Amino acid sequence: MSAISNVGELASPYYLLEVWARRGEIDLDPDTYATLKAKARRLVRDYRRFDIRGEKPDDEWFAARLSVLGLSGASPLELSVEGEAVGVRVWADSRGVESVVVADGRDGADPDRRPAGGTDSPAAMFERALDAYRGDAGWGLMLADCKVRVYRRGTGVSAQYLQLDFEQLVELDDEASWRSFAAVFRAPAFSGGDGPPLIRRV
């Protein structure tokens, strides 16, 4: 059992990420790292409280999900996919370069299941939205409850992504998975800076 799954071999060889994490090559500021862990645990705890009460998460919870992923500043954008409007967010790095497109799912729908009356599943629609997007971001993040998927634009392969499950992350409490989450599933992973972004290296 793992908190991170490599569906369709997006990251190949994925095991290198775990090697980096276990050898300490993913180096994080201790205070920032501790804060991220605390935020992720709180996110899961609050999600489970909503679930126990039979309620859907509120706007505050969704804002906290964006925050733990470093996406609080992402701007809304509407894309046209085969004539259908699809709302996403776009996060730009400190230089103002658009780096990742975000599907901020808030309806609790299964991303792989086509809704009644819908043309396709939310995941398939997001992949098409990435194709329709015309900015600089080369990556997509799909958020669905406590799961986060990383997609790469222009792969030409359907259903290919790296997925993190926050509930499993907190439950298993594995240090390599925590470091991989902090390094690869957050906005800074998609920012190039002086070299290629970490996600591309992975």
N, C-alpha and C positions, 0 to 999 in steps of 0.2 A: 504494500500500500504506500502511496506517495501523494504528497500535496501538489506535485507538479507532474503534468502529463504532456507528452510530446506526440500530438495527434497528426498523422500523416507525415511525420518526420520533417517538421518545419526546421527544427534545430538539429543538425546532423554534423558530427556525432554529439548528441545532447549530453552524454556522460561527462564531457569536458567541463561543462558548467559546474557539475557537482565536484569535479576534481579541483577546479579553481576555488570553489567555496571551502572545501575541506582543507586545502593547503593554505588558506588565508590570503589567496591572491585577489579575492574580492575584499578590498580593504575599505571599511566604513568608519566614519567618525563615531566613537562609542556613544556619545550623547544622542546623536541623531538616530543611531541604530536602536537604542533603548526606547526612544520615543516612538519609533515606527512599530516596534513590537507591542508596546502598550496600546497604541491606536488600533492595531489590527485585532488584538484580543478584545478590546472594547467593542469594535465593530461586530465581531462574531457574537459576543455576549448580548448586545442589544438586538441583533437580528433574531437570535433564539428567543428572546423575550417577546418580540412581536409574534413569532411563530406560535409560541405557547398560548398567547392570547387570541390567536386566530385573526391577527391583524396584518396589514401590509406595512412595510417600513414607511416612515414619514420623510418629509423633505430634509429634516435634520440628519437622518441616517444616510440619505443619499449624498448629502454634502460632505459627511464624514468619510464616505467611501471615496469620493473624489479627492479629498484631502490626503488620505493615507497613500494614495497613488500619485500624489504630487500634481494633480490635475485641476486644482481649484480655479486656476486662471483660464481654463479652456473656454473658448468663445463658441456660441451656437452658430451652426451653419445648416442651411437646408439644401439638400441635393435632390436632383430629379433622376429617378431610376425607372426607366421605361414608362415615363409619364406619371409616376407616383412619387410624391414628396417624401423624402426620408430625412429626418432631423438627426444631426450628429453634432459633436463638438470638435473643435480643432485646438490643440495645444501648441503654442509657439515657445521656443526657448528664450533665454535672456537676450539673445541677439535679434529676436523678432522673427526667427526662421520657423515656419510651420514644421513640426516634427512628428506629430502623431494625430490621427483621426480617431475620435472616441464615440462609440455607440453606448450611450448612458442609459441602458435598459432599466425601466422603472415599473414595469407591469407584472413582473414575476413570471413571464412566459418562458417556456422551455425554448431555448434558442434554436434547437434543431427540429422543432415541431411546427408545421404549418398551421396557423390559426384557422378556425372555421371561417370560410369566406375569403381567406387570404390567398394571395398568389404564390407565396413561398414562405419558408421559415425565416425568422428574424436573422439567423446566421447567414443564410443565403442572400438575403436582402442587404446585409451589411457588406458582404463581399462585393456585391454589385455596386453598392454606394462607394466603396473604395475605388472601383474602376471608374466611376463617374466623377470622382473628385479630381480637380485639376491643379491643386496646389503642390507645394514642395514635400509634404510629409510622405515618407515611404512606408509607413507602418500604420496599423490599426489596432485599437484596443476595444474589445467588446466586453461590456460589464453586464452580468446577469446574476442578480442576487449576490451571493458570496463567491462567485466565480469570475475570473478575469482571463480573457483570451487575447493572445498576441497574434496578429495576422501581418503578413508582409504583402504589400501591394504588388500586383503584376506577376505573381508566381504562376498564374495559369492553372493552378491546382486547387480544386474545390476541397473544402473541409480540411485545411492544413493549418494547424495553429499550435501554439504552446499555451497550456492552460494552468492556472493556479486556482486552487480551491482554498479559500481562507479558513473554512471550517476544519479541513484536514490539516492545514498548516498549524493551527492552534492546537488541535487535538494531538498530533504527532510530536510537535515541539522539537523538530529536528533542526540542528544548527545550520547544516548545509542548505536546507530548504529555506530557512529564514534569510540567509545571506543571498540566496538566489532570488527570492522575492524582492528584497531591498535593492538589489542591483539591476534586475532585468525587467521587473513588472511595474516599474514606476517611471514617471515622465523623464527623469534625467537619463535613462538608458537610451532614449531615442534622440538625444541631443549630441551632435557631432563634436562641437567645441573645436579643439585643435587637431582632431583625428576622426576616424570612423567611430560611430556610436557603438557602445558595448553590445547592443542587441545584434548588430551586423556581424561582429566578431563571433558571437555565439552561433 
